[in-house]
Amino acid sequence: MNKDIIAGKWTQLKGQAQQKWGKLTDDVFDRQQGDSQYLAGKLQEQYGWDRDRAETEVRDFERTLNS
């Protein structure tokens, strides 16, 4: 699923993302709107992960949407 599709379906996908990353608030997901870089940055802040880990988490989540 490409980034444009994710952004377009973000309202539907938001619930799945919230289940995966429970520390992130509704406000983060509302502002994020499918922007993977913003989401990775917020994962870094909330979970204390380095950039690579956060980006890997987002990519893995995006891959699960394809299945």
N, CA, C and O of each residue as an XYZ file, in Angstrom:
268
protein
N       0.869     -1.173      0.000
C       0.000      0.000      0.000
C       0.905      1.223      0.000
O       1.785      1.345      0.852
N       0.694      2.132     -0.956
C       1.577      3.288     -1.010
C       1.117      4.391     -0.057
O       0.027      4.332      0.513
N       1.969      5.389      0.100
C       1.722      6.445      1.092
C       0.467      7.250      0.784
O      -0.213      7.695      1.708
N       0.144      7.447     -0.482
C      -1.070      8.192     -0.833
C      -2.313      7.439     -0.386
O      -3.269      8.041      0.102
N      -2.297      6.122     -0.553
C      -3.439      5.308     -0.127
C      -3.559      5.326      1.392
O      -4.659      5.426      1.937
N      -2.416      5.228      2.071
C      -2.436      5.279      3.537
C      -3.008      6.606      4.010
O      -3.854      6.631      4.905
N      -2.560      7.703      3.427
C      -3.077      9.015      3.816
C      -4.574      9.114      3.536
O      -5.315      9.687      4.335
N      -5.022      8.569      2.422
C      -6.433      8.627      2.067
C      -7.316      7.787      2.958
O      -8.480      8.125      3.177
N      -6.781      6.697      3.476
C      -7.561      5.797      4.324
C      -7.175      5.930      5.800
O      -7.469      5.048      6.606
N      -6.524      7.023      6.141
C      -5.967      7.139      7.477
C      -7.016      6.999      8.574
O      -6.736      6.391      9.606
N      -8.192      7.534      8.384
C      -9.227      7.424      9.408
C      -9.513      5.969      9.727
O      -9.693      5.614     10.892
N      -9.558      5.130      8.717
C      -9.820      3.711      8.921
C      -8.622      3.004      9.554
O      -8.796      2.115     10.387
N      -7.428      3.389      9.168
C      -6.220      2.726      9.630
C      -5.773      3.199     11.009
O      -4.990      2.527     11.680
N      -6.266      4.339     11.418
C      -5.863      4.943     12.685
C      -6.084      4.000     13.865
O      -5.237      3.921     14.755
N      -7.186      3.299     13.883
C      -7.484      2.377     14.973
C      -6.450      1.273     15.090
O      -6.065      0.892     16.195
N      -6.001      0.762     13.964
C      -4.974     -0.285     13.973
C      -3.657      0.263     14.525
O      -2.965     -0.405     15.294
N      -3.328      1.473     14.125
C      -2.095      2.094     14.598
C      -2.176      2.370     16.101
O      -1.189      2.196     16.817
N      -3.331      2.792     16.575
C      -3.497      3.056     17.999
C      -3.357      1.784     18.824
O      -2.827      1.824     19.934
N      -3.819      0.674     18.305
C      -3.655     -0.590     19.010
C      -2.180     -0.976     19.101
O      -1.726     -1.481     20.128
N      -1.448     -0.739     18.039
C      -0.031     -1.110     17.990
C       0.804     -0.215     18.894
O       1.684     -0.703     19.603
N       0.545      1.076     18.879
C       1.349      2.037     19.639
C       0.465      2.805     20.611
O       0.138      3.971     20.387
N       0.088      2.143     21.683
C      -0.845      2.684     22.656
C      -0.379      3.921     23.397
O      -1.205      4.646     23.952
N       0.917      4.185     23.422
C       1.416      5.373     24.119
C       1.134      6.662     23.357
O       1.177      7.749     23.932
N       0.849      6.542     22.074
C       0.584      7.739     21.275
C      -0.869      8.179     21.464
O      -1.777      7.351     21.528
N      -1.067      9.469     21.550
C      -2.394     10.012     21.809
C      -3.203     10.171     20.523
O      -2.666     10.116     19.417
N      -4.511     10.370     20.701
C      -5.379     10.647     19.550
C      -4.885     11.866     18.788
O      -4.947     11.903     17.559
N      -4.396     12.859     19.514
C      -3.911     14.085     18.880
C      -2.771     13.788     17.909
O      -2.717     14.354     16.817
N      -1.868     12.904     18.305
C      -0.752     12.532     17.416
C      -1.295     11.918     16.140
O      -0.860     12.271     15.043
N      -2.242     11.002     16.275
C      -2.784     10.347     15.086
C      -3.606     11.303     14.233
O      -3.615     11.184     13.007
N      -4.294     12.246     14.862
C      -5.059     13.221     14.091
C      -4.137     14.140     13.298
O      -4.436     14.482     12.154
N      -3.033     14.535     13.889
C      -2.079     15.397     13.188
C      -1.271     14.633     12.156
O      -0.878     15.186     11.129
N      -1.026     13.374     12.429
C      -0.181     12.548     11.578
C      -0.773     12.351     10.195
O      -0.073     12.513      9.196
N      -2.039     12.007     10.121
C      -2.758     11.860      8.849
C      -2.002     11.051      7.794
O      -2.023     11.399      6.614
N      -1.331      9.970      8.216
C      -0.654      9.109      7.252
C       0.772      9.502      6.933
O       1.401      8.864      6.088
N       1.310     10.535      7.581
C       2.682     10.981      7.342
C       3.641     10.087      8.127
O       3.737     10.210      9.348
N       4.338      9.204      7.452
C       5.174      8.217      8.124
C       6.350      8.849      8.862
O       6.759      8.339      9.905
N       6.900      9.941      8.350
C       8.020     10.596      9.027
C       7.582     11.220     10.352
O       8.300     11.140     11.349
N       6.415     11.835     10.356
C       5.872     12.415     11.589
C       5.632     11.308     12.611
O       5.973     11.453     13.785
N       5.048     10.211     12.162
C       4.767      9.095     13.052
C       6.059      8.524     13.625
O       6.130      8.246     14.822
N       7.069      8.346     12.802
C       8.354      7.827     13.283
C       8.952      8.764     14.333
O       9.507      8.307     15.332
N       8.841     10.055     14.110
C       9.348     11.027     15.082
C       8.634     10.921     16.416
O       9.266     10.993     17.470
N       7.337     10.753     16.376
C       6.565     10.628     17.611
C       6.872      9.309     18.322
O       6.884      9.257     19.552
N       7.117      8.252     17.561
C       7.514      6.985     18.177
C       8.861      7.136     18.879
O       9.067      6.584     19.960
N       9.765      7.876     18.271
C      11.056      8.135     18.901
C      10.858      8.851     20.237
O      11.462      8.478     21.243
N      10.021      9.869     20.240
C       9.773     10.644     21.461
C       9.135      9.802     22.559
O       9.609      9.793     23.696
N       8.070      9.102     22.222
C       7.291      8.392     23.230
C       7.927      7.094     23.713
O       7.796      6.741     24.885
N       8.610      6.386     22.830
C       9.161      5.095     23.189
C      10.673      5.131     23.434
O      11.249      4.150     23.905
N      11.310      6.250     23.119
C      12.745      6.363     23.323
C      13.562      5.556     22.336
O      14.709      5.209     22.614
N      12.985      5.257     21.193
C      13.676      4.476     20.165
C      14.572      5.387     19.343
O      14.340      6.593     19.256
N      15.604      4.794     18.738
C      16.403      5.564     17.796
C      15.640      5.669     16.474
O      14.619      5.013     16.272
N      16.154      6.495     15.601
C      15.466      6.770     14.337
C      15.251      5.504     13.505
O      14.171      5.288     12.956
N      16.277      4.684     13.421
C      16.168      3.455     12.617
C      15.070      2.540     13.140
O      14.290      1.992     12.361
N      15.010      2.376     14.443
C      13.976      1.500     15.027
C      12.581      2.048     14.740
O      11.678      1.303     14.359
N      12.416      3.352     14.925
C      11.107      3.965     14.699
C      10.681      3.818     13.237
O       9.530      3.483     12.957
N      11.599      4.066     12.313
C      11.274      3.939     10.891
C      10.982      2.488     10.523
O      10.110      2.224      9.694
N      11.694      1.554     11.125
C      11.433      0.136     10.885
C      10.043     -0.241     11.376
O       9.322     -0.970     10.695
N       9.664      0.243     12.541
C       8.327     -0.021     13.076
C       7.246      0.473     12.117
O       6.267     -0.228     11.858
N       7.431      1.684     11.592
C       6.442      2.253     10.670
C       6.393      1.444      9.378
O       5.308      1.144      8.880
N       7.554      1.088      8.828
C       7.581      0.278      7.596
C       6.922     -1.077      7.811
O       6.176     -1.553      6.955
N       7.200     -1.702      8.961
C       6.571     -2.999      9.260
C       5.066     -2.863      9.365
O       4.331     -3.735      8.901
N       4.598     -1.784      9.967
C       3.157     -1.538     10.062
C       2.563     -1.364      8.666
O       1.503     -1.914      8.366
N       3.236     -0.609      7.826
C       2.755     -0.391      6.457
C       2.678     -1.730      5.704
O       1.747     -1.948      4.930
N       3.642     -2.616      5.926
C       3.630     -3.922      5.269
C       2.441     -4.762      5.720
O       1.867     -5.493      4.913
N       2.060     -4.674      6.987
C       0.918     -5.450      7.476
C      -0.377     -4.994      6.824
O      -1.340     -5.756      6.743
N      -0.399     -3.752      6.361
C      -1.608     -3.241      5.704
C      -1.790     -3.844      4.328
O      -2.900     -3.871      3.797
N      -0.709     -4.324      3.751
C      -0.768     -4.934      2.421
C      -1.342     -6.339      2.452
O      -1.823     -6.844      1.438
N      -1.290     -6.972      3.623
C      -1.749     -8.357      3.672
C      -3.201     -8.493      4.022
O      -3.716     -9.609      4.098
